[in-house]
Amino acid sequence: MAVVNEIHKEYLKLDTCGLFTGKESLDEVVALLFSPKGIEFCVESGFPSLNDFERADKEFLREKGIYVNEGSIEIKNKETVLVAGNTNAILKYNDTEKAYNVILMHGAKAQIIADNYAVVFVSGEKENLTITTSNNAIVK
């Protein structure tokens, strides 16, 4: 809970939208961050900071689809992915069962390769993003 408390303190410094109370578990915090309102808030405010992400357990973050300062990584068909910091991600999508969400923060780099009617929505910092699509895939 110490990580949640620290993140909540940082959250309170912002012009907040009432999304986060500070009583949530870390699982609940991640669920809030990945909600449509949470994604919008994160992108607009840069919250959580890179420092906030670094305080959390890396393995826990990976399990939740959050990759922070990971160097070069490759991920395939993960429904929601947040890539932050010193991470260069190759993200591959070719499944049509769901729409995918990619969030880029704090200078992360990503290459999205979408195929076979996959639909991928991208939020955040798109300056270091390259996109390759084939077979009617869509990346927005």
C-alpha positions as MATLAB code, in Angstrom:
seq = 'MAVVNEIHKEYLKLDTCGLFTGKESLDEVVALLFSPKGIEFCVESGFPSLNDFERADKEFLREKGIYVNEGSIEIKNKETVLVAGNTNAILKYNDTEKAYNVILMHGAKAQIIADNYAVVFVSGEKENLTITTSNNAIVK';
ca = [
       0.000    0.000    0.000;
       2.975    2.344    0.430;
       3.281    2.681   -3.347;
      -0.431    3.525   -3.637;
      -0.079    6.171   -0.915;
       2.898    7.765   -2.678;
       1.087    7.751   -6.024;
      -1.991    9.273   -4.386;
       0.128   12.097   -2.908;
       1.421   12.916   -6.391;
      -2.103   12.711   -7.800;
      -3.386   15.247   -5.266;
      -0.821   17.796   -6.495;
      -2.568   17.843   -9.875;
      -5.854   19.418  -10.860;
      -7.585   16.110  -10.270;
     -10.730   14.694  -11.764;
     -11.865   12.670   -8.744;
     -10.736    9.410  -10.292;
      -8.498    8.179   -7.494;
      -9.255    8.202   -3.750;
      -6.038    6.682   -2.373;
      -7.911    3.753   -0.805;
      -7.525    1.540   -3.870;
      -5.306   -1.513   -4.090;
      -2.533   -1.422   -6.687;
      -4.691   -3.683   -8.898;
      -7.525   -1.161   -8.648;
      -5.163    1.724   -9.447;
      -4.094   -0.039  -12.651;
      -7.738   -0.717  -13.572;
      -8.493    2.990  -13.078;
      -5.494    4.026  -15.170;
      -6.625    1.735  -17.998;
     -10.233    2.962  -17.937;
     -11.193    5.435  -20.699;
     -11.268    8.323  -18.190;
      -7.981    7.147  -16.666;
      -6.209    6.936  -20.020;
      -7.385   10.442  -20.892;
      -6.210   11.776  -17.517;
      -2.808   10.064  -17.788;
      -2.198   11.377  -21.287;
      -3.238   14.947  -20.452;
      -1.401   15.184  -17.126;
       1.610   12.893  -17.558;
       0.462   11.053  -14.431;
       1.828    8.809  -13.032;
       5.315   10.216  -13.300;
       8.204    8.025  -14.333;
       9.328    8.132  -10.702;
       5.902    6.855   -9.581;
       6.126    3.947  -12.008;
       9.653    3.117  -10.842;
       8.454    2.761   -7.231;
       6.133   -0.113   -8.147;
       7.254   -3.730   -8.484;
       8.437   -4.285  -12.078;
       7.074   -7.815  -12.276;
       3.649   -6.663  -11.090;
       3.669   -3.908  -13.711;
       4.655   -6.337  -16.476;
       1.807   -8.671  -15.527;
      -0.590   -5.729  -15.883;
       0.804   -4.657  -19.263;
       2.907   -1.748  -18.005;
       6.494   -1.645  -19.230;
       8.802    0.976  -17.707;
      12.496    1.387  -18.565;
      12.545   -2.100  -20.092;
      14.974   -1.471  -22.952;
      13.978   -3.435  -26.066;
      10.871   -5.604  -25.747;
       8.419   -7.370  -28.042;
       4.780   -7.963  -27.119;
       2.074   -9.708  -29.118;
      -1.713   -9.250  -28.873;
      -1.762   -7.789  -25.345;
      -5.101   -5.986  -25.008;
      -3.862   -2.904  -23.129;
      -0.227   -1.845  -22.976;
       1.384    1.180  -21.348;
       4.984    1.805  -22.393;
       7.033    4.408  -20.534;
      10.549    5.738  -20.144;
      13.568    4.014  -21.651;
      11.556    1.358  -23.458;
      11.657    0.537  -27.151;
       8.669   -1.724  -27.786;
       7.742   -3.733  -30.836;
       4.008   -4.317  -30.468;
       2.433   -6.883  -32.791;
      -1.312   -7.274  -33.287;
      -3.109   -9.741  -35.553;
      -6.127  -10.898  -33.543;
      -9.631   -9.689  -34.374;
     -11.301  -10.771  -31.108;
     -10.887   -7.359  -29.442;
      -9.693   -3.811  -29.956;
      -6.286   -2.989  -28.486;
      -5.068    0.058  -26.559;
      -1.498    1.354  -26.491;
      -0.452    4.214  -24.208;
       2.950    5.859  -24.723;
       4.418    8.014  -21.956;
       7.610    9.653  -20.746;
       9.658    9.313  -23.947;
       8.933    5.675  -24.755;
       9.452    4.458  -28.317;
       7.204    1.979  -30.068;
       6.727    0.255  -33.362;
       3.221   -1.097  -33.945;
       2.842   -3.856  -36.510;
      -0.836   -4.582  -37.133;
      -2.190   -7.243  -39.485;
      -5.343   -9.222  -40.280;
      -8.065   -6.655  -39.467;
      -6.614   -5.877  -36.016;
      -7.759   -2.551  -34.530;
      -5.323   -0.630  -32.317;
      -5.956    2.706  -30.579;
      -2.908    4.744  -29.549;
      -2.857    7.440  -26.842;
      -0.109    9.624  -25.480;
       3.228   10.603  -26.958;
       3.246    9.619  -30.616;
       6.505   11.347  -31.600;
       8.531    8.139  -31.315;
       5.920    5.862  -32.875;
       6.130    4.025  -36.179;
       3.195    2.107  -37.597;
       3.049   -0.698  -40.136;
      -0.328   -2.077  -41.198;
      -1.362   -4.811  -43.607;
      -4.454   -6.833  -44.477;
      -6.958   -4.144  -43.448;
      -5.587   -3.546  -39.950;
      -6.313   -0.122  -38.451;
      -4.148    1.907  -36.075;
      -5.643    5.196  -34.809;
];
